[in-house]
Amino acid sequence: MSDSPPVNADPSESSNNDGPWYAGITRYQWLVLVIASAGWVFDVFEGQLFAVYKTTAMADILQVTETDPLVDQFSNYALAAFMVGGAFGGLVFGMLADRIGRRRSMVYSILVYSFFTGMHYFATSAWVIVGLRFFVAMGVGGEWAIAAALVSEVFPKRARAIAGGIFHASSVLGAVLASLCGMFLSLSNWRIAFLIGLVPALLILWIRSSLKESERWEESQAATDSTDRKPGLMSSLPALLGDRRWAGRAFLGLSLASIGMGTYWGVYAWGPELATDVQKREAVTLSGQELQKRVLDVIAEFVPVSDNKPKVFQATAHEIALEAGLDDQGEPLDSEEPVSDRVIEKRDVARHQIELLRETQELESSSNGASNQELAAKYREILESGIARRLYSRNANFAYLIMNFTGGLLGLLAFAPLASITGRRPAFAFYHLGALITAPATFYFASSLNETIILLSIMAFFVVGMHAGYAIYFPELFPTRLRATGASFCFNVGRLVAASILIGRVYLRESFTATYGTSLGLRYAVATLALLFAIGLVLLIFAPETNRQELPE
């Protein structure tokens, strides 16, 4: 393979037309895909990192407990700021990419989201974090559109779908990295976690030294500059929306992206909550040795479990006391230390848990086994208390990790070959139909943690997998001079519209929960939200087919 081929050479037009999709792909084209994917990996890593640490970070900086309503309030403000920033920044960087080039704009977008992610380390108030989320999203939104446009322009039409699918599928690695960060770096170290977000800035050096400008863009720019009407720096958005053909495609793509991302942040993001709810429901049905084993699993999250169970209960109480800054009698270790309301509430909860463990220890010492009804009642009280939160949270994060790494990844990778064989529209239709069926089924029929993981993975195949289509399809809808702007309008303004769906799903969940309880409320909310996939099926009737067609010029 040559290192410096014509960037836009099309192997699909060669004698290798009937060979595999990767036949004739050059080293440079692979390099473009790797760089674009790396940028997107860190995009997603940053977003998922905030999802992992937001509750702890907000509680810490507000000096309240994690259950305080202010935590959710400012977390929603931060999410709203991220949605708005993504829409605004995506359009700005998309227009820049169409005017000054893909390479330069990608450098600027990565620099923006890396810098402002690292600045979370120095945040002094919740409003500062909200503001930082806006600026982070500007860079994140811009990078996706630029990278998607670049991949579509560099790869030949035969390989375009597979390359675009691989590019978007790389997002799973970002989610996995964030999950691993949350598992191995304590939640209390949230500032350090965000400081890690500066690492993507190193990509800039690689881009500047290795990446060339898209030849399609250069040719389009040369043709434009040769006319008497040289466009302004930010003229591509008016040009996009001012042309009936391109505007129609833009709003169609916007609608598809809004449905996909709105349901993702709703249906999909409820997955860990489902895993937690299933564990709680499952614990109610346990009895005998199964019940005792679950309690020991909970305790093992604090101390190693030995054969001497009374001492294990005692050691667990000791660890809980230390975490809350208390001695074994429940008194503050430093009585002179000024404490906030958050600390006071945390210590009150710890004292309750310590007392519960001591009562259980006494019963364990005096009873003949888990068949004792009073002991069984204490076991269930432990499982219903905050002592079990750590285990349930770990298992829920594990479920989220698996659903991303199996179902989500497979769905993203499968979209591209399906779209190449059947066309873009049939592929989208298959995924929307699958999501419409599997989302409600998952939340209705999951009855154990293992079942939940399997069903969530199947659901993720469709709910997550359709997102690969956006990276493939959106750049194919628009001419070179409008490609980054058009793709960004569809994807990033779609985030903004999805925010309204996100707000709606909160009220939807609260309404159903108030009427039917936590478990049924979650199921009914998901079933209702999943109806958006049916709307997506209707929209696809009007979508143009772009499979095996040249990019618009």
C-alpha positions as CSV (number, residue, x, y, z in Angstrom):
1,M,0.0,0.0,0.0
2,S,1.2,3.5,-0.7
3,D,1.6,6.0,2.0
4,S,0.6,9.0,-0.1
5,P,-2.2,7.9,-2.4
6,P,-4.9,10.1,-4.0
7,V,-7.0,10.6,-0.9
8,N,-10.3,10.2,-2.8
9,A,-9.3,7.4,-5.0
10,D,-12.3,5.0,-5.3
11,P,-11.4,1.3,-5.2
12,S,-15.0,0.5,-5.9
13,E,-14.4,1.7,-9.5
14,S,-11.4,-0.6,-9.9
15,S,-11.0,-4.2,-10.8
16,N,-11.5,-5.0,-7.1
17,N,-15.1,-4.0,-7.3
18,D,-16.3,-7.4,-6.3
19,G,-13.8,-8.0,-3.5
20,P,-14.2,-7.2,0.2
21,W,-15.0,-3.7,1.2
22,Y,-11.4,-3.0,2.4
23,A,-9.8,-4.0,-0.9
24,G,-7.6,-1.1,-2.1
25,I,-8.0,1.0,1.1
26,T,-4.8,2.8,1.6
27,R,-2.7,3.3,4.7
28,Y,-3.6,7.0,4.8
29,Q,-7.3,6.2,4.6
30,W,-6.9,3.8,7.6
31,L,-5.0,6.6,9.4
32,V,-7.9,9.0,8.9
33,L,-10.3,6.5,10.3
34,V,-8.1,5.9,13.4
35,I,-7.7,9.6,14.1
36,A,-11.4,10.3,13.6
37,S,-12.4,7.4,15.8
38,A,-9.9,8.4,18.5
39,G,-11.4,11.9,18.7
40,W,-14.9,10.4,19.0
41,V,-13.7,7.9,21.7
42,F,-12.6,10.8,23.9
43,D,-15.8,12.7,23.1
44,V,-17.9,9.9,24.5
45,F,-15.5,9.2,27.3
46,E,-16.0,12.8,28.5
47,G,-19.7,12.6,28.4
48,Q,-19.9,9.3,30.2
49,L,-17.3,10.5,32.7
50,F,-19.7,13.2,33.8
51,A,-22.5,10.7,34.0
52,V,-20.4,8.6,36.4
53,Y,-19.2,11.5,38.6
54,K,-21.9,14.1,38.4
55,T,-23.8,13.2,41.5
56,T,-20.8,13.0,43.7
57,A,-19.3,16.2,42.2
58,M,-22.5,18.2,42.6
59,A,-23.0,17.0,46.2
60,D,-19.4,17.8,47.1
61,I,-19.4,21.2,45.6
62,L,-22.8,22.1,47.0
63,Q,-22.0,20.6,50.4
64,V,-25.2,18.6,50.5
65,T,-26.0,14.9,50.5
66,E,-26.3,13.1,47.3
67,T,-30.0,12.7,47.8
68,D,-30.6,16.4,48.2
69,P,-32.9,17.8,45.5
70,L,-30.2,20.5,44.6
71,V,-28.0,17.7,43.2
72,D,-30.6,16.6,40.7
73,Q,-31.5,20.2,40.0
74,F,-27.9,21.3,39.1
75,S,-27.3,18.0,37.3
76,N,-30.2,18.8,35.0
77,Y,-28.9,22.3,34.5
78,A,-25.6,20.9,33.5
79,L,-27.2,18.4,31.1
80,A,-29.3,21.2,29.6
81,A,-26.1,23.4,29.2
82,F,-24.4,20.4,27.5
83,M,-27.3,20.0,25.0
84,V,-27.4,23.7,24.2
85,G,-23.6,23.9,23.9
86,G,-23.5,20.8,21.7
87,A,-26.0,22.3,19.3
88,F,-24.4,25.8,19.2
89,G,-20.8,24.5,19.1
90,G,-21.7,21.8,16.5
91,L,-23.1,24.4,14.2
92,V,-20.2,26.8,14.7
93,F,-17.5,24.2,14.1
94,G,-19.5,22.6,11.3
95,M,-19.6,26.0,9.5
96,L,-15.9,26.5,10.2
97,A,-15.1,23.0,8.7
98,D,-17.0,23.9,5.5
99,R,-15.1,27.2,5.2
100,I,-11.6,26.7,6.6
101,G,-11.2,23.0,6.3
102,R,-11.7,19.7,8.2
103,R,-8.2,19.4,9.5
104,R,-7.9,22.8,11.2
105,S,-11.4,22.7,12.6
106,M,-10.9,19.3,14.1
107,V,-7.8,20.6,16.0
108,Y,-9.8,23.5,17.4
109,S,-12.7,21.3,18.5
110,I,-10.6,18.8,20.3
111,L,-8.6,21.6,22.0
112,V,-11.9,23.1,23.2
113,Y,-13.4,20.0,24.8
114,S,-10.1,18.8,26.3
115,F,-9.3,22.1,27.9
116,F,-12.7,22.7,29.4
117,T,-13.0,19.1,30.7
118,G,-9.7,19.6,32.5
119,M,-11.0,22.8,34.0
120,H,-13.6,20.9,36.0
121,Y,-10.7,20.2,38.4
122,F,-10.7,23.8,39.5
123,A,-14.5,24.3,39.7
124,T,-15.5,26.2,42.8
125,S,-19.3,26.2,42.4
126,A,-22.1,24.3,40.8
127,W,-22.7,27.1,38.3
128,V,-19.1,26.9,37.2
129,I,-19.6,23.3,36.3
130,V,-22.8,24.1,34.4
131,G,-20.9,26.7,32.4
132,L,-18.0,24.3,31.8
133,R,-20.5,21.7,30.4
134,F,-21.6,24.2,27.8
135,F,-18.1,24.9,26.5
136,V,-17.1,21.2,26.6
137,A,-20.2,20.4,24.5
138,M,-19.2,23.0,21.9
139,G,-16.0,21.0,21.2
140,V,-17.7,17.6,21.4
141,G,-20.4,18.5,19.0
142,G,-18.0,20.0,16.5
143,E,-15.6,17.1,16.5
144,W,-18.3,14.5,15.6
145,A,-19.6,16.4,12.6
146,I,-16.1,17.2,11.3
147,A,-14.9,13.6,11.7
148,A,-18.0,12.1,10.1
149,A,-17.7,14.4,7.1
150,L,-14.0,13.7,6.7
151,V,-14.4,9.9,6.8
152,S,-17.2,10.1,4.2
153,E,-15.1,12.2,1.9
154,V,-11.9,10.2,2.2
155,F,-13.3,6.7,1.8
156,P,-14.8,5.3,-1.5
157,K,-18.5,4.8,-1.8
158,R,-18.1,1.0,-1.5
159,A,-16.4,1.3,1.9
160,R,-18.1,4.5,3.1
161,A,-20.8,2.7,5.2
162,I,-18.3,0.3,6.9
163,A,-15.9,3.1,7.7
164,G,-18.6,5.4,9.1
165,G,-20.0,2.5,11.1
166,I,-16.5,1.7,12.6
167,F,-16.0,5.4,13.4
168,H,-19.2,5.7,15.4
169,A,-18.9,2.2,17.0
170,S,-15.6,3.4,18.6
171,S,-17.9,5.3,21.0
172,V,-18.3,2.1,23.0
173,L,-14.6,2.2,23.9
174,G,-15.2,5.7,25.4
175,A,-18.1,4.5,27.4
176,V,-16.1,1.5,28.6
177,L,-13.1,3.7,29.6
178,A,-15.4,6.0,31.6
179,S,-17.0,2.9,33.3
180,L,-13.6,1.5,34.2
181,C,-12.6,5.0,35.5
182,G,-15.6,4.9,37.8
183,M,-14.9,1.4,39.0
184,F,-11.2,1.9,39.8
185,L,-11.0,5.6,40.7
186,S,-13.0,6.5,43.8
187,L,-16.0,8.7,43.2
188,S,-14.6,11.1,45.8
189,N,-11.7,11.7,43.3
190,W,-14.0,13.3,40.7
191,R,-11.6,16.2,40.2
192,I,-8.8,13.9,39.2
193,A,-11.1,12.0,36.9
194,F,-11.9,15.2,34.9
195,L,-8.2,16.1,34.9
196,I,-7.7,13.0,32.9
197,G,-9.9,14.6,30.3
198,L,-6.9,16.7,29.2
199,V,-5.3,13.7,27.6
200,P,-7.2,14.0,24.2
201,A,-5.3,17.3,23.6
202,L,-2.3,15.1,22.6
203,L,-4.3,14.1,19.6
204,I,-3.8,17.6,18.2
205,L,-0.1,16.9,17.7
206,W,-0.9,13.7,15.8
207,I,-3.5,15.5,13.6
208,R,-1.2,18.4,12.8
209,S,1.7,16.1,11.8
210,S,-0.2,13.3,10.0
211,L,-3.6,14.5,8.7
212,K,-4.0,16.1,5.3
213,E,-7.0,18.2,4.2
214,S,-9.8,16.5,2.3
215,E,-9.2,16.7,-1.4
216,R,-13.0,16.9,-2.0
217,W,-13.1,20.0,0.3
218,E,-10.1,21.6,-1.4
219,E,-11.6,21.0,-4.9
220,S,-15.0,22.5,-3.7
221,Q,-13.2,25.4,-2.1
222,A,-11.2,26.1,-5.2
223,A,-14.4,26.1,-7.3
224,T,-16.1,28.4,-4.9
225,D,-13.2,30.8,-4.6
226,S,-12.9,31.1,-8.4
227,T,-16.4,32.7,-8.5
228,D,-17.3,36.3,-7.8
229,R,-19.4,35.2,-4.8
230,K,-17.0,34.1,-2.1
231,P,-18.9,33.0,0.9
232,G,-18.5,34.4,4.4
233,L,-17.0,32.4,7.2
234,M,-20.4,31.4,8.6
235,S,-22.5,31.4,5.5
236,S,-23.1,27.6,5.1
237,L,-26.0,27.5,7.6
238,P,-28.1,30.1,5.7
239,A,-27.2,28.3,2.4
240,L,-28.3,25.0,3.9
241,L,-31.6,26.2,5.2
242,G,-32.2,28.5,2.2
243,D,-32.3,25.6,-0.3
244,R,-35.5,23.6,-0.3
245,R,-33.7,20.3,-1.2
246,W,-31.0,20.5,1.5
247,A,-33.3,22.0,4.1
248,G,-35.7,19.1,3.7
249,R,-32.9,16.6,4.2
250,A,-31.6,18.6,7.1
251,F,-34.9,18.5,9.0
252,L,-35.5,14.8,8.2
253,G,-32.1,14.0,9.6
254,L,-32.8,16.2,12.6
255,S,-36.0,14.3,13.3
256,L,-34.3,10.9,13.1
257,A,-31.5,12.0,15.4
258,S,-33.9,13.6,17.9
259,I,-35.8,10.3,18.2
260,G,-32.6,8.2,18.5
261,M,-30.9,10.4,21.1
262,G,-34.1,11.2,23.0
263,T,-34.9,7.6,23.5
264,Y,-31.2,6.8,24.2
265,W,-31.1,9.2,27.1
266,G,-34.5,7.9,28.3
267,V,-34.9,4.2,27.6
268,Y,-31.2,3.3,27.5
269,A,-30.1,5.4,30.4
270,W,-32.8,3.7,32.6
271,G,-30.9,0.5,32.1
272,P,-28.8,0.7,35.3
273,E,-31.9,1.8,37.2
274,L,-33.6,-1.3,36.0
275,A,-30.7,-3.5,37.1
276,T,-30.9,-1.9,40.6
277,D,-34.7,-2.3,40.8
278,V,-34.5,-5.9,39.8
279,Q,-31.9,-6.7,42.5
280,K,-34.2,-5.1,45.1
281,R,-37.2,-7.1,43.9
282,E,-35.2,-10.2,43.7
283,A,-34.0,-9.8,47.3
284,V,-37.6,-9.8,48.5
285,T,-38.1,-13.3,47.2
286,L,-35.0,-14.8,48.7
287,S,-35.1,-17.1,51.7
288,G,-32.9,-19.4,53.7
289,Q,-29.3,-19.7,52.6
290,E,-29.9,-17.6,49.4
291,L,-30.9,-14.7,51.6
292,Q,-27.9,-15.2,53.9
293,K,-25.6,-15.4,50.9
294,R,-26.9,-12.1,49.5
295,V,-26.3,-10.4,52.8
296,L,-22.7,-11.7,52.9
297,D,-22.2,-10.4,49.3
298,V,-23.3,-7.0,50.6
299,I,-21.0,-7.1,53.5
300,A,-18.1,-8.2,51.3
301,E,-18.3,-4.8,49.6
302,F,-16.9,-3.4,52.9
303,V,-14.7,-6.1,54.3
304,P,-13.5,-9.6,53.3
305,V,-16.0,-12.2,54.4
306,S,-14.7,-14.9,56.7
307,D,-16.3,-17.9,58.4
308,N,-16.7,-16.0,61.6
309,K,-19.9,-14.0,60.7
310,P,-20.3,-12.0,63.9
311,K,-16.8,-10.6,63.5
312,V,-17.6,-9.8,59.9
313,F,-20.7,-7.8,61.0
314,Q,-18.5,-6.0,63.5
315,A,-15.8,-5.2,61.0
316,T,-18.4,-3.9,58.5
317,A,-19.8,-1.6,61.2
318,H,-16.3,-0.3,61.9
319,E,-15.7,0.4,58.2
320,I,-19.0,2.3,57.8
321,A,-18.1,4.3,60.9
322,L,-14.7,5.3,59.5
323,E,-16.2,6.3,56.2
324,A,-18.5,8.7,58.1
325,G,-15.7,10.0,60.3
326,L,-17.1,8.2,63.4
327,D,-15.6,5.9,66.0
328,D,-17.1,2.5,66.9
329,Q,-19.4,4.2,69.4
330,G,-20.8,6.5,66.7
331,E,-19.0,9.6,68.0
332,P,-17.2,12.0,65.6
333,L,-13.4,11.3,65.4
334,D,-12.7,15.0,65.4
335,S,-15.2,16.9,67.5
336,E,-13.7,20.2,66.7
337,E,-14.2,19.8,62.9
338,P,-16.8,22.1,61.5
339,V,-19.4,20.0,59.7
340,S,-22.0,20.7,57.0
341,D,-25.6,19.5,56.7
342,R,-24.3,16.9,54.3
343,V,-21.8,15.4,56.8
344,I,-24.4,15.4,59.6
345,E,-26.9,13.5,57.5
346,K,-24.2,11.1,56.3
347,R,-23.3,10.4,59.9
348,D,-26.9,9.9,61.0
349,V,-27.4,7.3,58.2
350,A,-24.1,5.6,59.2
351,R,-25.3,5.4,62.9
352,H,-28.5,3.7,61.7
353,Q,-26.6,1.2,59.6
354,I,-24.2,0.4,62.4
355,E,-27.0,-0.2,64.8
356,L,-28.7,-2.5,62.3
357,L,-25.5,-4.5,61.9
358,R,-25.0,-4.9,65.6
359,E,-28.6,-6.1,66.1
360,T,-28.0,-8.6,63.2
361,Q,-24.7,-9.7,64.8
362,E,-26.5,-10.4,68.1
363,L,-29.2,-12.5,66.4
364,E,-26.5,-14.3,64.3
365,S,-24.7,-15.2,67.4
366,S,-27.7,-16.6,69.2
367,S,-29.6,-18.2,66.3
368,N,-29.2,-21.6,64.7
369,G,-29.3,-20.4,61.2
370,A,-31.0,-18.3,58.6
371,S,-34.3,-20.0,59.1
372,N,-35.0,-17.9,62.2
373,Q,-37.7,-15.5,61.2
374,E,-36.4,-12.6,63.2
375,L,-32.9,-13.0,61.7
376,A,-34.4,-13.3,58.2
377,A,-36.3,-10.0,58.8
378,K,-33.0,-8.4,59.8
379,Y,-31.3,-9.7,56.6
380,R,-34.1,-8.2,54.5
381,E,-33.7,-4.9,56.4
382,I,-30.0,-4.9,55.5
383,L,-30.8,-5.5,51.8
384,E,-33.4,-2.7,51.9
385,S,-31.1,-0.2,53.6
386,G,-28.2,1.9,52.2
387,I,-25.7,-0.9,53.2
388,A,-26.7,-2.7,50.0
389,R,-26.3,0.4,47.8
390,R,-22.7,-0.2,47.0
391,L,-23.3,-3.8,45.8
392,Y,-26.3,-2.9,43.8
393,S,-24.5,0.1,42.2
394,R,-21.5,-2.0,41.3
395,N,-23.7,-4.7,39.7
396,A,-25.7,-2.0,37.9
397,N,-22.5,-0.5,36.5
398,F,-21.4,-3.9,35.5
399,A,-24.7,-4.4,33.6
400,Y,-24.3,-1.1,31.9
401,L,-20.7,-2.0,30.9
402,I,-21.9,-5.4,29.5
403,M,-24.8,-3.9,27.6
404,N,-22.4,-1.3,26.0
405,F,-19.7,-3.8,25.2
406,T,-21.9,-6.5,23.8
407,G,-25.2,-5.4,22.6
408,G,-24.3,-1.8,21.9
409,L,-21.0,-2.6,20.1
410,L,-22.5,-5.4,18.1
411,G,-25.4,-3.2,17.1
412,L,-23.2,-0.4,15.9
413,L,-20.9,-2.7,14.0
414,A,-23.8,-4.6,12.4
415,F,-25.5,-1.5,11.1
416,A,-22.9,-0.7,8.4
417,P,-22.9,-4.1,6.6
418,L,-26.7,-4.2,6.8
419,A,-26.9,-0.7,5.3
420,S,-24.4,-1.7,2.6
421,I,-26.5,-4.7,1.6
422,T,-30.1,-3.6,2.0
423,G,-29.7,0.2,1.8
424,R,-29.8,2.9,4.5
425,R,-33.6,3.1,4.8
426,P,-34.2,-0.6,5.4
427,A,-31.4,-0.7,7.9
428,F,-32.8,2.2,9.9
429,A,-36.3,0.5,9.7
430,F,-35.0,-2.8,11.1
431,Y,-33.3,-1.0,14.0
432,H,-36.4,1.2,14.8
433,L,-38.7,-1.9,14.7
434,G,-36.3,-3.9,16.9
435,A,-36.1,-1.1,19.5
436,L,-39.9,-0.6,19.5
437,I,-40.2,-4.3,20.5
438,T,-37.2,-5.0,22.7
439,A,-37.3,-1.8,24.9
440,P,-40.7,-2.5,26.5
441,A,-40.1,-6.2,26.6
442,T,-36.8,-5.7,28.5
443,F,-38.4,-3.6,31.3
444,Y,-41.5,-5.9,31.6
445,F,-39.9,-9.3,31.6
446,A,-36.5,-8.9,33.4
447,S,-36.8,-10.7,36.7
448,S,-33.2,-11.4,37.8
449,L,-29.8,-9.6,37.3
450,N,-28.6,-12.2,34.8
451,E,-31.9,-11.9,32.8
452,T,-31.6,-8.1,33.0
453,I,-28.1,-8.1,31.5
454,I,-29.1,-10.4,28.6
455,L,-32.3,-8.4,27.8
456,L,-30.5,-5.0,28.1
457,S,-27.8,-6.2,25.7
458,I,-30.4,-7.2,23.2
459,M,-32.2,-3.9,23.6
460,A,-28.9,-2.0,23.3
461,F,-28.2,-3.8,19.9
462,F,-31.1,-1.8,18.4
463,V,-31.3,1.4,20.6
464,V,-27.6,2.1,20.4
465,G,-26.9,0.4,17.1
466,M,-29.0,2.8,15.1
467,H,-26.7,5.7,16.0
468,A,-24.0,4.3,13.6
469,G,-26.4,5.2,10.9
470,Y,-26.1,8.9,11.7
471,A,-22.4,8.9,11.0
472,I,-23.0,7.0,7.7
473,Y,-26.2,8.7,6.5
474,F,-26.0,12.3,7.4
475,P,-22.8,13.2,5.5
476,E,-24.2,11.5,2.4
477,L,-27.2,13.8,2.3
478,F,-25.3,17.1,1.6
479,P,-22.9,18.5,-0.9
480,T,-19.2,19.1,0.1
481,R,-19.6,22.8,0.7
482,L,-22.4,22.1,3.2
483,R,-21.5,18.6,4.4
484,A,-20.1,19.3,7.9
485,T,-22.8,22.0,8.5
486,G,-25.6,19.7,7.4
487,A,-24.4,16.7,9.4
488,S,-23.9,18.8,12.5
489,F,-27.4,20.3,12.1
490,C,-28.9,16.9,12.0
491,F,-26.9,15.4,14.9
492,N,-26.2,18.3,17.2
493,V,-29.4,20.3,16.9
494,G,-31.0,16.8,17.3
495,R,-29.4,16.8,20.8
496,L,-31.2,20.0,21.6
497,V,-34.5,18.6,20.5
498,A,-33.8,15.4,22.4
499,A,-33.4,17.6,25.5
500,S,-37.1,18.3,25.4
501,I,-37.8,14.5,25.2
502,L,-35.4,14.1,28.2
503,I,-37.4,16.6,30.2
504,G,-40.6,14.9,29.2
505,R,-39.4,11.5,30.2
506,V,-38.7,12.8,33.8
507,Y,-42.3,13.9,34.2
508,L,-43.5,10.8,32.5
509,R,-41.6,8.6,34.9
510,E,-42.7,10.6,37.9
511,S,-46.4,10.5,36.9
512,F,-46.4,6.7,36.4
513,T,-44.4,6.1,39.5
514,A,-46.8,8.2,41.6
515,T,-49.7,6.1,40.3
516,Y,-48.2,2.6,40.0
517,G,-45.0,2.5,42.2
518,T,-41.3,2.4,41.2
519,S,-41.2,-0.9,39.2
520,L,-44.4,-0.5,37.2
521,G,-43.8,3.2,36.8
522,L,-40.5,2.5,35.1
523,R,-42.0,-0.1,32.8
524,Y,-44.9,2.1,31.7
525,A,-42.6,5.1,31.2
526,V,-40.4,3.0,28.9
527,A,-43.3,1.5,27.0
528,T,-44.7,5.0,26.3
529,L,-41.3,6.5,25.3
530,A,-40.7,3.6,23.0
531,L,-43.6,4.8,20.8
532,L,-41.2,7.4,19.4
533,F,-39.5,4.5,17.4
534,A,-42.8,4.1,15.6
535,I,-42.7,7.7,14.6
536,G,-39.2,7.1,13.2
537,L,-40.6,4.3,11.1
538,V,-43.0,6.7,9.5
539,L,-40.3,9.3,8.8
540,L,-38.2,6.8,7.0
541,I,-40.9,6.6,4.2
542,F,-39.8,10.1,3.2
543,A,-36.0,9.5,3.5
544,P,-33.9,9.5,0.3
545,E,-31.8,6.4,-0.3
546,T,-28.0,7.0,-0.6
547,N,-26.6,3.5,-0.8
548,R,-24.0,3.0,-3.5
549,Q,-24.4,6.6,-4.7
550,E,-21.7,9.2,-5.1
551,L,-21.6,12.0,-2.5
552,P,-23.5,15.2,-3.7
553,E,-21.1,17.8,-5.0
